[in-house]
Amino acid sequence: MIERDFEVKMKSGVADAAYFAPADGAKHPGILFLTDIRGIREAHRERARRLAASGYAVLIPNVFYRTRKPPMFDFPMVWGEPQTMQRFQELVTPLTADAIVEDGRYFIDALLAQPETRAGAIGIAGHCFTGAYGVRLAAAYPDLVHATASFHGGGLWSEKADSPHTVLHRNMGQMLFEHAENDNSMPTEAILKFESALQSSGVKFSSRTIHGAMHGWSVSDHKTYNAEKSEESFQAMLRLFQAAL
């Protein structure tokens, strides 16, 4: 297994990144692996290694590079407490729709520049906040992003003019959405409206809501982690990438 950390020169700074690929001398389809709000850490590295072991070249960028390097939370993260909420805002506020699209091209180019990455179509895996990030990149770069997976993605549908669901029609690839039944960032009503938008967009997609699951269920170091459902979602992601890439 090839593993290396390096920096990506961005228009708006420098982003740290972790990269994983099979050490077999071949080129493999690229996957842009986007973390949840807690950023690059061992829980996500483990999942990226599994993807690489399945035949993919995987880049985990620090999408929050404008704010800080990991750890994103250098104190106990307690949702609702002022210190945690302040840090959350510091991390997400710079990531406007335009900033996401700008950054995404640099990350995609960095992935494709790696010697183990095959040229052409890539896939994206997003978690929590970055589920919507992946949707935006798939819409912005449909010639490159042919598969997008989102796990307990938050804010995929809202009343805002620039809500991620408004760009679904620009996507030309396949999409997978794995929701949590209990998720304040994407409640049942929002899931239903998002699925309606998916159907109207004409995009090829799969969407399910996992009964009893809570936000964060796919990430091994999250307090709501569900090993069985996480494994199911991983296998669903593999099927998506195998079909689309």
C-alpha positions in Angstrom: 0.0 0.0 0.0 1.3 3.4 -0.9 0.6 6.1 1.6 1.9 9.7 1.5 1.0 13.1 2.9 1.7 16.2 0.9 0.5 19.7 0.4 -1.7 21.0 -2.5 -1.1 24.6 -3.7 -4.4 26.3 -3.9 -5.5 29.6 -5.2 -6.4 30.6 -1.7 -3.5 29.0 0.2 -2.0 25.6 0.8 -4.1 22.5 1.7 -2.6 19.4 3.4 -3.7 16.1 2.0 -3.3 12.3 2.5 -3.1 9.9 -0.4 -3.5 6.1 -0.6 -3.1 3.7 -3.6 -2.2 0.1 -4.3 1.5 -0.6 -4.7 1.1 -2.7 -7.8 2.6 -0.4 -10.4 -0.7 0.0 -12.1 -3.0 3.1 -12.5 -6.3 3.1 -10.7 -9.5 5.2 -10.8 -9.3 8.2 -8.6 -11.5 8.9 -5.6 -11.7 12.3 -3.8 -12.5 11.3 -0.2 -14.0 14.2 1.7 -14.1 14.1 5.5 -16.7 15.3 8.0 -16.2 18.4 10.1 -13.5 16.9 12.3 -11.2 16.6 9.3 -8.4 14.2 8.3 -7.8 11.6 11.0 -7.3 7.9 11.5 -11.0 7.0 11.2 -11.1 8.4 7.7 -7.6 7.1 6.8 -8.8 3.6 7.6 -11.8 3.9 5.3 -9.5 5.4 2.5 -7.1 2.5 2.9 -9.9 0.1 2.4 -10.9 1.9 -0.8 -7.3 1.8 -2.0 -7.1 -1.9 -1.2 -10.2 -2.3 -3.4 -8.3 -0.9 -6.4 -8.6 2.9 -6.2 -6.3 5.8 -5.8 -7.7 7.9 -2.9 -7.0 11.5 -2.0 -8.2 13.0 1.3 -7.8 16.8 1.2 -8.2 19.2 4.1 -11.2 21.0 2.8 -10.9 23.3 5.9 -7.4 24.5 5.0 -8.4 28.2 5.0 -9.1 27.9 8.8 -6.5 25.4 10.2 -4.7 22.1 9.9 -5.9 19.0 11.7 -7.0 18.6 14.4 -10.0 20.7 13.6 -11.0 20.5 17.2 -8.1 20.7 19.6 -10.5 20.5 22.5 -13.4 18.2 23.5 -16.1 18.7 20.8 -19.4 19.1 22.5 -22.2 20.1 20.2 -24.1 23.2 21.5 -21.3 24.5 23.7 -20.0 27.9 22.7 -16.4 26.9 22.0 -17.5 24.0 19.7 -20.0 26.1 17.8 -17.6 28.9 17.3 -15.0 26.5 15.8 -17.7 25.0 13.6 -18.5 28.4 12.2 -14.8 29.2 11.7 -14.5 26.0 9.6 -17.6 26.2 7.5 -18.1 30.0 6.9 -15.3 30.3 4.3 -16.7 27.4 2.3 -19.2 29.2 0.1 -20.6 27.5 -3.0 -18.0 29.4 -5.1 -15.1 28.5 -2.8 -16.1 24.8 -2.9 -16.1 24.8 -6.7 -12.8 26.7 -6.8 -11.1 24.4 -4.3 -12.6 21.2 -5.9 -10.7 21.7 -9.2 -7.4 22.0 -7.4 -8.1 18.8 -5.4 -9.2 16.9 -8.5 -6.1 18.0 -10.4 -3.9 17.0 -7.4 -5.6 13.5 -7.4 -5.1 13.1 -11.1 -1.5 14.2 -11.0 -0.5 11.3 -8.8 1.4 8.6 -10.7 -0.9 5.8 -9.5 -4.1 7.6 -10.5 -5.7 6.8 -13.9 -6.6 9.7 -16.1 -10.3 10.4 -16.7 -13.3 9.9 -14.6 -13.2 10.1 -10.8 -15.5 9.4 -7.9 -16.3 11.4 -4.8 -17.2 10.3 -1.3 -18.5 12.9 1.1 -19.5 12.7 4.8 -21.7 15.1 6.8 -21.0 18.6 5.6 -19.1 17.4 2.6 -22.0 15.4 1.2 -23.2 18.6 -0.2 -19.6 19.5 -1.2 -19.6 16.4 -3.4 -22.9 17.3 -5.0 -21.6 20.7 -6.0 -18.4 19.3 -7.5 -20.3 16.7 -9.5 -22.4 19.5 -10.9 -19.4 21.8 -11.6 -17.2 19.1 -13.2 -19.6 16.6 -14.8 -17.0 15.6 -17.4 -14.7 14.4 -14.5 -17.0 13.4 -11.7 -18.9 10.3 -12.7 -19.8 8.9 -9.3 -20.8 10.7 -6.0 -21.5 9.1 -2.7 -22.8 10.9 0.4 -23.1 9.5 3.9 -25.4 11.3 6.4 -24.9 14.4 4.3 -26.3 17.6 5.8 -28.0 20.5 4.2 -28.6 18.8 0.8 -31.9 20.5 0.6 -32.9 23.9 1.9 -35.0 26.9 1.0 -31.8 28.9 0.2 -31.3 30.0 -3.4 -28.0 28.2 -3.6 -29.1 25.0 -2.0 -27.1 22.0 -3.3 -30.3 20.4 -4.7 -30.6 23.3 -7.3 -27.5 22.1 -9.2 -28.5 18.4 -9.4 -29.6 18.7 -13.1 -26.0 19.5 -14.1 -24.8 16.1 -12.9 -24.2 13.5 -15.6 -22.9 10.7 -13.3 -24.3 8.3 -10.8 -25.1 9.2 -7.2 -25.6 7.4 -3.9 -27.2 9.0 -0.8 -27.2 7.2 2.6 -29.2 9.2 5.1 -29.7 8.8 8.9 -33.3 8.6 10.2 -32.4 10.8 13.1 -30.4 13.8 11.7 -31.0 17.4 12.5 -28.9 18.5 9.6 -31.1 16.5 7.2 -34.5 15.8 8.7 -37.1 13.5 7.1 -38.9 16.3 5.4 -35.7 17.6 3.8 -34.8 14.0 2.7 -38.1 13.6 1.0 -37.8 17.0 -0.8 -34.3 16.2 -1.8 -35.3 12.8 -3.3 -38.1 14.6 -5.2 -35.4 17.0 -6.6 -33.3 14.0 -7.5 -36.2 12.5 -9.4 -36.9 15.7 -11.2 -33.3 16.2 -12.2 -33.1 13.0 -14.2 -29.9 12.0 -12.5 -29.3 8.3 -11.9 -29.3 7.8 -8.2 -29.9 5.6 -5.2 -31.1 7.0 -1.9 -32.1 5.3 1.4 -32.8 6.3 4.9 -31.3 4.0 7.5 -33.8 3.1 10.2 -32.6 4.0 13.7 -29.3 5.6 12.5 -28.1 8.9 13.8 -25.9 11.5 12.1 -22.3 10.2 11.9 -23.2 6.5 11.8 -20.6 5.7 9.1 -17.5 7.0 10.9 -15.8 4.7 13.3 -14.7 7.2 15.8 -18.2 8.9 16.0 -20.3 8.2 19.1 -23.2 7.2 16.8 -21.1 4.8 14.8 -23.0 1.7 13.5 -20.6 -0.9 12.3 -23.2 -3.0 10.5 -24.7 0.0 8.6 -21.2 1.5 7.9 -20.1 -1.8 6.3 -23.3 -1.9 4.2 -22.7 1.7 3.0 -19.1 0.9 2.2 -20.2 -2.0 0.0 -22.8 0.2 -1.7 -20.1 2.7 -2.4 -17.9 0.1 -3.9 -20.7 -1.0 -6.2 -21.3 2.5 -7.3 -17.6 3.1 -8.1 -17.3 -0.2 -9.9 -20.3 0.5 -12.0 -19.5 4.2 -12.9 -15.7 4.3 -13.1 
